[in-house]
Amino acid sequence: MKKVYGPVPSRRLGRSLGVGPIPFKTCDYSCVYCQLGRTTYMTNQRKDFFPPEELLNEIKRAIEPEAESSRSEIDFVTFVGEGEPTLCKSLGWLIRKTKEIADIPIAVDTNGSLLYRKDVRNDLSEAEVVMPSLDAGTAETFRRINRPHRGIDFEAVVEGMEKFRQEYDGEMWVEVMLVKGLNDSEEELEAIKSRLSPLKPNRTYINVPIRPPAEPWAVPPDKESIALAHAILGDVNVVDITAEETGEFSIKGFTNPEDAILAIIRRHPMREEQVVEMLKKIEVEEGGVHDSLTRLEESGKIKRVKYREKVFWLTEEEKRGKEYN
């Protein structure tokens, strides 16, 4: 499966089957904290990057009706992609068809940038959970942290989120990514709160960069700043997800450890100990895992980086040119 992966453990969604309807690093933002690196194809035009029928067939194979045990392992089917999933023109069709296949809740993890468009709001209307991001309360901070496409206007983004909230019957979970020195001051947090209040989100998540970001300087705020965020945003149901994910990654269908490693870390950079635990499920000994990692690194397909005193593996495609401390 090339565009459907997992299920993977999610701090918000439990066991999430990921669906990527767009190519790698195709987005209308190039966020400083993105775990996939800088955006390489910046666009705000919707289109079908892959044949929708092929995407649907991959979803069917992952949750086919006879695979009862597989379906029981999936808490959500999540359209998340390797960039911005609402750029997929057939997203609404894919959501509807997925709901016809199996009775599994649908989530969409989006930056929220295109919610000013009625067609996008309509496409997301049948998902059970929509998770937009709101990292800034002002246009200036928005430009600094999200680095949007020149055709994206901050006020339009916020107004689009407000319209969607008014029209949408499902759960809206807003994620705020805090980056030290960008949006963690009292002034910035008060500005974010003023934008969050009209949205009345069912949940608001505070997040920090826990994996190697696009820019090495995009690091988590200190504990005092996170406490300040709780104090300021606390009346809108802040849920702290600053801890690492726990849980198992599904590598169903893989027998080759190197294929399994590439399939997961392409979308989800992993700590070395996570890779070891994942491959134990296909009976690969720890020494064999390290041999596989060495071969992939020597071939130029993956790279090892140290971030916040932990070793991560990520794909060389991400092209981060600097080392992390």
N, C-alpha and C positions, 0 to 999 in steps of 0.2 A: 504494500500500500504506500503510495507516494504522497498523498495529500491528507490521509486520515491516519492518525497515530494514537497510541495509548491503548487503554486508559492510563493517564498519568495522575499522580496525586496533586490535588489542588487545595490550597489553603482555604479557598472559598467554596469550592464545588464538590469536594470529596473526590471520587473517582471520575475523572473527566475524559471522555473520548474527544480528542481534538480534530477539528476539520479546518484545513487551510485552503481557502478558495482563491488565494492570490499568490504570486511568485515571491520568492525570498526577498525580503527588505524592499517591498513595494509599498509605499506609504505616502501620505500627505503631511506627515510630521517627520522630523529627524531628531527625536528626543535625546537630550544629553545623557539620559540614564538607560537607554534601550539596551537590553541584554543581547540583542542581535547585532549591535554595532550601528554605524551610521547608515541611513537610508541611501541606497544606490539608485533606485528608480523613484524619483519624487513626482507624484501626479495627484491631481484631485478629480480626474475624470473616471467615471464608472464604466466598466466594461467587463465582459467575460474573458478572463485571462486563460481559463481552461474550459473545455466543453462541460457544461453543467451535468449532462448525462453521465459522463465519466466520474465526476465527483460523487454523484448520487449512487452509482454502482459501487464505489469504494465504501460509502457509508453502509450500503446494504450488506456487503460482505462482512463488515465489522459487527453488525447487529442483525444478521440474518435470522429469520423467525425460528429455525430449528436449533439455533445456538442459545438455548435457554440459559446455560451456565454463563455464557459471555455477557448476555444482557443483564444478568443479576450483578455483574461486576461494574456496571456503568451507572453512575448517579446522574450525569448530565452529558448530553452531546453539545459540545461547545464550539461555536464558530469563532476562531481566534486568529488563524493564519500566521503568517510570518511578516506581517505589516498591518495594514488596516483592512479588516474583512468587509466593511461596507462599501469598499471600492468594487466589490464583485456585483455586477449588475443583476445576476440571477439569485442573489442571496435570499430574497423572499420566497422564490420558487423552491430553493433547496430546503428552507425551513419547513415549508408546507409539506413537501414530499417526505422529509425525514419523519415528520409527525405521523404520516400515514403508514410508515414502516413499522414503528414500534412506539409503545407508550413510555417514552423516556423524555424528561423535561429538556427543553432547549435553552441554552444560554448563548449570548453574544457578547464577546469581550471586545469593546470598541474604544477608540479615543474620543468618540462623540463628535468629531469635527463636521460630519455631514448631516447631522440631525436637523439642520435648517432646511434640508430638502424634504419635501413631502413624500417622494418616492422612497427615500431611505426610512422615514418614520413608518410608512406603510409596511415596508419589508420586515421591520423589527417587531411589528405589532403582535405577531403570533408567538413570539418567544416568551417563555415563562420568566426569564431573567435577562435584563440588559444591563451591562456594566460599563458605563462611560467613565472616562477620566476627566478630572478637573484639577489641574496642578497650579493654577494661577488665578488671581482675582483681578489682574490688570493686563492690558494689552502688552505692555512692556515686558512684564515677567513671562507672559505667555510666549513671546518671541524668544526670550532668552532660554527658557527651559524646554519648550516643545519644538522650536525652530520650524514653524509651519511653512507649507507651500505658500507662495506669494498670493495665491488666489483665496486663501483662507483668512477670514476676518474674525477677530476675537469676539466682538459683540454678536455677530451672526451665530457663532458657535454656541454661546451662552443662551441666546434667544431660542436657538433650535432645541437645546436641552429642555428649556422651559416649556416649549410647545409640545415636545414629546411627552413630558411628564403629565401634562394636561390631558393628552389623548390616550395614554397607555394604561392598560388595566393590569399589567403584570408588575413584577418586582423590579425596582430600579436601585442598583447598588453602585454608588459612586466611589471611585478610588482616587485618593490624593497621594501623589508621590512626592515626598519631601526630599529635597537635595540641599545639603549644607551651603549656606551663603546665597541661595537663590530665592527660596520661598519659605524659609523657616523662621523669619523674624515675626515679632508681634504684629507689625504693620501688614506684612504679607498674609499672615494667617487670618487677620481680621478681614482683609479683602476677599480671601477665599470664602470665609464664612458668609459674607454678604451675597456671594454668588450661589452658594449652596442652599441658603434658606428658602428661596422660592421653589427649589426643586423638590423639597420635602422627600429626600431619598429614603427608601426603606432601610438601607444600611449605608454607612459611610466608612470606608476603610482608609486608615493611614498606612502607607507603605513607604519603604526605603529601599535603595539599591542594595540588594543582598548578593547579586551576581555581578561579574565584571561588566561595567557599563560602557557605552560608546565613547565617553570621554573619561579618562582616568581620574580627573578631578571631581567627578560627580559622585560624591560620597555621602553616606548618611549623616544627618545632623547629630549633634551630641544629645545625651539623655535629657538635658535641661530643655532643649528645644522641642523634643518629642513630648515632654511633659507639658510644655506650654501649648502645644497643639491640642493635647487632650483638654486642657483647661478652656481654650477658646472654642474648639469645635465640639466639646463634650455634649452640648445640648442637641446635637444632631446624630446621636448614636454612633460615636466613634468606636470602631473595633480595631484593636491593635493586631496587625499581622506582620510585625517586624521579625518574627522568628522564622527559622528555616522550615520548609516543607518537610513533612515526614510521610512515609508511605512507600508503596512499591510501584515501580514503573512496569507496565505491561510490555513484554517483548514477544507477544504471541506471533508465531509464524516464522521466527528467526532461529536458525541453527548455527549460523556463522556469527561469532562474537563481534567481528569488525563491522558487519552490516548493522548489527543491533546498536552498537555504539554510535555510528554515524546517524542512524535513523532518529535517535533520541536527542543527541546533543546538537543536531542541526537546528532544532527548534527550542531546546531547553538546556543551556549550558549546565553541566553537572559537576559536583564535587567528586574527587577521585574515589572517595569511599562509597558514593552512590553508584558509580560505575561498577565497582567490585561487587556490591550487593546485587545489582541488577543482573549481572552475568552469572551469578551463582545459580540462577533459576534455569539456565541451560547447561548446567553442570560444567562450568568453566572454573578451574581452580584460580586462586588469586595470582599465582605466578603466570598463568596463561593470560589473564586479563592484562597484566603489565606488559607481557610480550605483544599483545594486540595493540595496546596503546603506543608502544615504541614503534611498531611497524607503521601505524597510521601517521604518527608524528614524522617519521623519517620520509614517508611518501608525500608529505606536505598537505595531507587532508585535514589534520587537526593540529591544534596548538595547546600548549600548557601555559596557563597564566596563574600568577599568585595575586589574590585580591583579598584584602582584609585578613591576612594570615592564613588563608585557606587556598588549596590547590584546586583549580577548575580546569576542565577540558572543554574546548569549544572548537567549532569548525574553522579552518583556515580561511574560508570564504568571508568570514566576518571582518578580516583585514584590520584588526586593531593594531596600529603600528607602535604603540608604546607599552611599556611594562607597567604593571600595577604594583602598588606597595601594600 
